[in-house]
Amino acid sequence: MLECNFCGKTQKEVSQLLSGNNEVHICDRCITLSYTLVRREQAKASEKHVKSRFKEIYKTLKPKEIHAYLNKHVISQERPKKSLSVQIYNHGKKLLNDTEIPIQKSNMLLIGPTGVGKTLLAQKLADLMEVPFIVTDATTLTEHGYAGDDVETLIQKLVQAANGDIARAKYGIIYIDEIDKKAKRNDVVSLSRDVSGEGVQQSLLKLMEGTDVEVSVTVDKKEEKHMLDTTNILFIVSGAFIGLSDVVLERIGKRRIGFSQEQISTNETQWEKYLETQDLIKYGLIPEFVGRLPSVNVLHELNKEDLIKILTEPEQSLVKQYQSLFKLDQVDLEFEREALEAIVDKTLEQSIGARGLKKIMDDLLLDTQYELPTLTEMGVAKIVITKEMVKSGTPSWGQPVGDTVH
């Protein structure tokens, strides 16, 4: 009677017995147990590697260094960048050190209009920390049991972003945009449950605080179930919060009435200095949700000079990207200062912030790129973009002056 060389069970006592060289046998139970042990050890090794990498990163990662890194990619917004630098530094200390007193996770709320750098800040922090990162829109989320994505699908997406590595996913960043669209409507009385608003906020609470979520991982075309602890996942939520300034100004305006001698500026550009938790609650965020966002940062509208810097200064600025593309055709690309100003003026007219720069640049240089091979054959080695070209939207090529075309 054949038997398993590992557990000693006979062929009749197991479902399947596999044979190897030299008449060595192993049963299906021992195979399953061995696989489980191997996967467990692999998970421990991955966890150890992730923590080791974190230690390497945070050994030199101090608030000033984080701020300097953000300055290379994000223009303006100095106060939010300083705040996020400190929060990320503290987040790293929380992950790597066990303290007697539990430290609250540094989840963040970013407030500001579209195109001011909210998503870019979150993305660059994830790049700096070398962790998986996902971006989602709060408007697609619904409370569990209703049509749409429930909040636990965010964890599954994070695992996918980590290529199935549970250990890396446990330290990732989830960015949720347009969270203000999930604000509870205090001015509307509803007899039904607020599925799309307060319900989603309630559903996010456990994930943000820390809970175990079942996720699926595909290994060798086989789906496996794992439990993932969300305690160390960093949540960054953002929104435009249109009208929040009015809530703040209304509150501080009331404090000026009566005999109080307190002098409070109601300048609309300074309202964020007086922003308090009660204002976010009045706007429609539930107190428990606000309580899990200890870092609240307000990003201001970008002005003309900010947008010009965005075009030219960051390491991956649009101007530098296009110059690299043209250089592949052996052509130098140059923008006159007045041309850059004209591009920014078009962006400001559309009121879509830095996001509008890409489309305007693409439209502006479409015909130029179409003619680029021909211009190269003509011996053109330099192209200068002028103000007139930006205003007309299309190039009006004249005769090349030497090897340069304006």
Helices and strands as residue ranges (DSSP letters): G 11-13, E 17-19, G 21-23, E 25-27, H 28-60, H 63-71, H 78-96, E 108-111, H 118-129, E 133-137, G 138-140, H 153-161, H 166-169, E 173-177, G 179-182, H 198-209, E 212-219, E 222-229, E 234-239, H 244-254, G 268-274, H 277-283, H 287-291, E 295-298, H 304-312, H 318-327, E 332-335, H 337-350, H 355-377, E 382-385, H 387-392, E 404-405
